[in-house]
Amino acid sequence: MKVVFLSDAHLKRSTDERYGLLVRFLTELGEGRIRSLAGDEKTVRVNAAIDDLYILGDFFDFWFCRPDRIYPEFQPVIRRLVQLRQSGVRIHLFEGNHDFFMREYFNGILGMDVIEESAAIELDSSRVFVAHGDTLDRTNVFYLTLRKVLRSRIFYHFQRLMPASALWAIAALSSATSKTVTVEDGDVLVEKLYACAEEKLFREYDTVILGHCHKPVLRSSDREGRRKTFVALGDWIVHKSFLYYEDGKFFMEYYPAEPG
């Protein structure tokens, strides 16, 4: 079984470097190859046709939509996701604190799996908890309240009635607001989420995979005779990081900027 996990691309403009790199990465996944960096060395995995791609939230810097109107800048990467799905890869999209109301379009129209908060999955014989991670810290009451309001049915129907230009302007404002109320040092946030995994999630799961931190972390330890693994996926803004899983092993990898 071969699986790729990534998060926090915060795509906004198709001219941004990370947007182009991510489109190229998705293209290469569809071709069955994965390029990555290990130190100063490039690695190319051939015959690496993956079974699943998990995108753990904040793939887009904002996402409000009606099925008939999609923000034009997002069309190129959506087309690439559709092509990847048509090649046989199962795509699982998790909503983040920047992109939500995704089910109607990505599931209802494109047929992709959409998860609003978290999921329990199995990788071979291992139980895995997967989430964006923005709701695990229950001490940020203001953010959790704002999140509930923005995802309410009232706000959902309100955004569907708005002209597209006004909707995208509000979406950009919402994105900026989310950055403000959730801003926290990445190292501090990683430790908070790791503590949550230690205290609660590792009781039931062998592996915890989260986004949101923007810091790539892969930690493993033995607890009561079982291997426990914690992963924070990093981002595609600075690190261009992703997690690769194959036959019971996890690898934190980094996508090279140079074409291969």
C-alpha positions as CSV (number, residue, x, y, z in Angstrom):
1,M,0.0,0.0,0.0
2,K,1.4,3.4,-1.0
3,V,-0.1,6.6,0.3
4,V,0.9,10.3,0.3
5,F,-0.3,12.9,2.9
6,L,0.1,16.7,2.6
7,S,-1.4,19.8,4.0
8,D,-1.3,23.6,4.2
9,A,-0.6,24.6,0.7
10,H,-2.7,27.7,1.1
11,L,-3.2,28.0,-2.7
12,K,-4.4,31.4,-3.8
13,R,-2.8,32.6,-7.1
14,S,-1.8,30.3,-9.9
15,T,1.3,32.4,-10.5
16,D,2.7,31.6,-7.1
17,E,5.7,29.4,-7.0
18,R,4.2,26.9,-4.6
19,Y,1.1,26.6,-6.8
20,G,3.1,25.6,-9.8
21,L,5.2,23.2,-7.8
22,L,2.2,21.5,-6.3
23,V,0.5,21.1,-9.7
24,R,3.8,19.5,-11.0
25,F,3.9,17.2,-8.0
26,L,0.3,16.1,-8.6
27,T,1.2,15.5,-12.2
28,E,4.1,13.3,-11.3
29,L,2.0,11.4,-8.8
30,G,-0.3,10.6,-11.7
31,E,2.7,9.3,-13.7
32,G,3.7,7.0,-10.9
33,R,6.8,8.7,-9.7
34,I,7.7,10.7,-6.6
35,R,10.7,13.1,-6.4
36,S,12.0,14.2,-3.1
37,L,15.0,15.7,-1.3
38,A,17.1,14.0,1.3
39,G,19.8,16.5,2.4
40,D,21.4,17.7,-0.8
41,E,20.5,14.5,-2.6
42,K,17.5,14.0,-4.9
43,T,15.5,10.8,-4.7
44,V,13.2,9.5,-7.4
45,R,10.8,6.7,-6.6
46,V,9.8,5.0,-9.8
47,N,6.9,2.6,-10.0
48,A,5.4,4.6,-7.1
49,A,1.8,4.6,-8.2
50,I,0.0,5.5,-5.0
51,D,-3.3,4.2,-3.8
52,D,-4.5,7.2,-1.8
53,L,-3.8,10.9,-1.5
54,Y,-4.8,12.6,1.8
55,I,-4.9,16.4,1.8
56,L,-5.3,17.4,5.4
57,G,-6.8,20.9,5.1
58,D,-5.9,24.4,4.1
59,F,-5.1,23.2,0.6
60,F,-6.7,26.5,-0.5
61,D,-6.1,29.8,1.3
62,F,-9.9,30.2,1.2
63,W,-12.9,28.3,-0.1
64,F,-16.4,29.5,-0.3
65,C,-18.3,28.5,-3.4
66,R,-21.4,27.7,-5.2
67,P,-21.3,24.7,-7.5
68,D,-21.7,27.0,-10.6
69,R,-19.0,29.4,-9.6
70,I,-15.5,28.4,-8.6
71,Y,-12.7,30.9,-7.9
72,P,-11.0,31.0,-11.3
73,E,-7.4,30.7,-9.9
74,F,-8.3,27.3,-8.4
75,Q,-9.3,25.7,-11.7
76,P,-5.8,24.5,-12.8
77,V,-5.1,22.5,-9.6
78,I,-8.7,21.2,-9.5
79,R,-8.2,19.9,-13.0
80,R,-5.1,18.1,-11.9
81,L,-6.9,16.5,-8.9
82,V,-9.6,15.3,-11.3
83,Q,-7.0,13.8,-13.6
84,L,-5.3,12.1,-10.7
85,R,-8.6,10.6,-9.5
86,Q,-9.3,9.4,-13.0
87,S,-6.0,7.6,-13.0
88,G,-7.2,5.5,-10.1
89,V,-5.9,7.4,-7.0
90,R,-8.5,7.8,-4.2
91,I,-8.5,11.4,-3.0
92,H,-9.5,12.4,0.5
93,L,-9.9,16.1,1.2
94,F,-10.0,17.3,4.8
95,E,-11.5,20.7,5.6
96,G,-9.1,23.1,7.4
97,N,-9.5,26.5,9.1
98,H,-9.2,28.2,5.7
99,D,-11.2,26.0,3.4
100,F,-14.7,24.6,4.2
101,F,-18.1,24.1,2.6
102,M,-16.2,21.7,0.3
103,R,-18.5,18.7,0.3
104,E,-21.1,20.1,-2.2
105,Y,-18.5,20.6,-4.9
106,F,-15.7,18.1,-4.3
107,N,-17.9,15.2,-3.2
108,G,-21.3,16.0,-4.8
109,I,-19.9,17.0,-8.2
110,L,-16.3,15.6,-8.4
111,G,-16.9,12.4,-6.4
112,M,-14.0,12.9,-4.0
113,D,-14.0,12.0,-0.3
114,V,-14.5,15.0,1.9
115,I,-14.0,14.9,5.7
116,E,-15.1,17.9,7.7
117,E,-13.0,17.3,10.8
118,S,-11.2,14.0,11.4
119,A,-11.1,10.3,10.3
120,A,-9.9,7.0,11.6
121,I,-8.3,5.0,8.8
122,E,-6.3,1.8,8.6
123,L,-2.9,1.5,6.8
124,D,-2.3,-2.2,6.5
125,S,-2.8,-3.4,10.1
126,S,-2.2,0.0,11.8
127,R,-4.9,2.3,13.1
128,V,-4.4,5.9,12.2
129,F,-6.0,9.2,13.3
130,V,-6.0,11.8,10.6
131,A,-7.1,15.5,10.9
132,H,-6.2,19.0,10.1
133,G,-5.7,19.6,13.8
134,D,-7.2,23.0,14.3
135,T,-9.8,21.8,16.8
136,L,-7.5,19.7,19.0
137,D,-6.4,22.7,21.1
138,R,-9.6,23.4,23.1
139,T,-8.0,26.4,24.9
140,N,-8.4,28.7,21.9
141,V,-12.1,29.5,22.7
142,F,-12.3,32.6,20.5
143,Y,-11.1,30.6,17.4
144,L,-13.4,27.7,18.1
145,T,-16.4,30.1,18.4
146,L,-15.5,31.9,15.2
147,R,-15.1,28.5,13.5
148,K,-18.6,27.4,14.6
149,V,-20.1,30.7,13.3
150,L,-18.4,30.5,9.9
151,R,-19.5,26.9,9.4
152,S,-23.1,27.4,10.5
153,R,-26.0,26.8,8.2
154,I,-26.9,30.5,8.4
155,F,-23.5,31.5,7.1
156,Y,-23.7,28.8,4.5
157,H,-26.9,30.1,3.0
158,F,-25.7,33.6,3.3
159,Q,-22.6,33.0,1.2
160,R,-24.6,31.2,-1.4
161,L,-26.7,34.4,-2.0
162,M,-23.8,36.7,-2.5
163,P,-22.4,37.9,-5.8
164,A,-19.2,36.0,-6.7
165,S,-16.9,39.1,-6.5
166,A,-18.2,40.0,-3.0
167,L,-18.0,36.4,-1.9
168,W,-14.3,36.1,-2.9
169,A,-13.5,39.4,-1.2
170,I,-15.1,38.1,2.0
171,A,-13.3,34.8,1.6
172,A,-10.0,36.7,1.5
173,L,-10.9,38.6,4.6
174,S,-12.0,35.4,6.4
175,S,-8.6,33.9,5.5
176,A,-6.7,36.9,6.9
177,T,-8.9,36.7,10.1
178,S,-8.2,33.0,10.5
179,K,-4.5,33.7,10.3
180,T,-4.8,36.3,13.0
181,V,-6.8,34.4,15.5
182,T,-4.9,31.1,15.1
183,V,-1.4,32.5,14.8
184,E,0.9,30.6,17.2
185,D,4.6,29.6,17.1
186,G,4.8,26.4,15.1
187,D,7.1,24.7,17.6
188,V,4.7,25.5,20.5
189,L,1.7,24.3,18.5
190,V,3.5,21.0,17.6
191,E,4.1,20.4,21.2
192,K,0.5,21.1,22.1
193,L,-0.7,18.6,19.5
194,Y,1.9,16.0,20.4
195,A,0.7,16.3,24.1
196,C,-2.9,15.7,22.9
197,A,-1.7,12.6,21.0
198,E,0.2,11.4,24.1
199,E,-2.7,12.0,26.5
200,K,-5.6,10.8,24.4
201,L,-5.1,9.6,20.9
202,F,-2.4,7.0,21.4
203,R,-4.7,5.1,23.6
204,E,-6.7,4.1,20.5
205,Y,-4.4,4.8,17.6
206,D,-0.9,3.7,16.5
207,T,-0.3,6.8,14.4
208,V,-1.5,10.4,14.5
209,I,-1.2,12.5,11.4
210,L,-2.0,16.3,11.5
211,G,-1.6,19.4,9.5
212,H,-2.1,23.0,10.8
213,C,1.4,23.4,12.4
214,H,3.3,24.3,9.3
215,K,6.3,22.4,10.8
216,P,7.3,19.0,9.5
217,V,7.8,16.6,12.3
218,L,8.0,12.8,12.4
219,R,8.4,11.1,15.8
220,S,8.2,7.5,16.8
221,S,8.4,5.8,20.2
222,D,7.4,2.5,21.9
223,R,4.4,2.5,24.2
224,E,3.3,-0.7,25.9
225,G,4.9,-2.9,23.3
226,R,3.5,-1.0,20.3
227,R,5.2,1.5,18.0
228,K,3.5,4.9,18.1
229,T,4.1,7.6,15.5
230,F,3.3,11.3,15.5
231,V,3.4,13.3,12.3
232,A,2.9,17.0,11.7
233,L,2.9,17.4,7.9
234,G,4.6,20.8,7.5
235,D,3.4,23.0,4.6
236,W,4.0,23.9,1.0
237,I,4.7,27.6,1.7
238,V,8.2,27.1,3.1
239,H,9.0,23.4,3.4
240,K,7.2,21.7,0.4
241,S,6.9,18.7,2.7
242,F,4.8,15.6,2.4
243,L,4.5,12.2,4.1
244,Y,5.0,9.0,2.1
245,Y,3.8,5.7,3.4
246,E,4.7,2.3,2.0
247,D,4.5,-1.2,3.5
248,G,4.4,-0.1,7.2
249,K,7.0,2.7,7.0
250,F,6.6,6.5,7.0
251,F,9.0,8.9,5.3
252,M,9.0,12.7,5.7
253,E,10.0,14.0,2.3
254,Y,10.5,17.4,0.6
255,Y,9.7,18.3,-2.9
256,P,12.5,19.8,-5.0
257,A,12.0,23.1,-6.7
258,E,14.1,22.1,-9.7
259,P,12.3,20.1,-12.4
260,G,13.5,16.5,-12.8
